[in-house]
């Protein structure tokens, strides 16, 4: 049975940040300009697009499942870290998740809209579970065994195999800004075209990756700047991602630091502020003002603070105009009942009507 968290409990988890996050009123990009998540999201946003009827059905299936079903919001369990970070690094804290069935069980027990994982994980249990929870089949990964380590996304399977496995959305990653990004953009654009033709929705992990995006003197990591991640989002929706997955912004001014590409002073003076909700709103704006939903990632496990950290991320995403959270390591690197409680706490942020768009 799902654990329910009230508004007061959510505020309690936010601690000293409660008023700062729950009472903020954005004066950057007005919420009236956004296409906000709603129960009629698929009909309002996608019915006049080029997406065919099968894609609309897939999007409806995704949005209709789990505790957030038919709200317009999404809660997705992603467990592809066995490839992205190595199985040992990911599953040693809780070895039950070496067994793919437990990954899917966690998604079902916690009431997620979908579970996202690798070809191998989902294929191993597809006949038992593909009709019980939507699968997001992740078709490319950063292979993390070669020495020295490299950072590139390579295809691990075919779009048709994902379709046969009953993938509802197809999942991919692009490392925007990397030396290999041009090839990845072409590969993923073709994959999305075929996925849509077959009737699958598309989710793109829009990550930035370039050593030049980190200031070695100050330690500031502009991989998570609002302006660079915002542009990555804009490239993602350009190749017709239906949903964008992005890390929550932690700073701004990546373009100003690298002095490459082009930007505009209004991005920093009018369209954003230092407030995390305003930084996230700029990410939403780059997803065609929310036509393509923004789901932020939950990030790595930090231990005892995981529940509070996850709730904070969800509040920022929701109040910015985002569509939900895709949270993995904070949930699966601990006993299943604790993981379920953390995911439920995140879902309750989206189910709590008192938490509104800023």
Secondary structure, 3 states (H helix, E strand, C coil): CCCCCCHHHHHHHHHHHHHHHHCCCCCCCCHHHCCCCCCCHHHHHHCCCCCCHHHHHHHHHHHHCCCCCCCCCEEEEEECHHHHHHHHHHHHHHHHHHCHHHHHHHHHHCCCCEEEEEHHHHHHCHHHHCCCCEEEEECEEECCCCCCCCCCEEECCCHHHHHHCCEEEEEEEEEECCCCHHHHHHHHHHHHHHHHHHCCEEEEEEEECCHHHECCCCCCEHHHEHHHHHHHHHHHHHCCCCEEEECCCCECCHHHHHCCCCCCHHHHHCCCCCCHHHHHHHHHHCCHHHCCEEEEECCCCCCCCHHHHHHHHHHHHHHHCCCEEECCHHHHCCCHHHHHHHHHHHHHHHHCCCCCCC
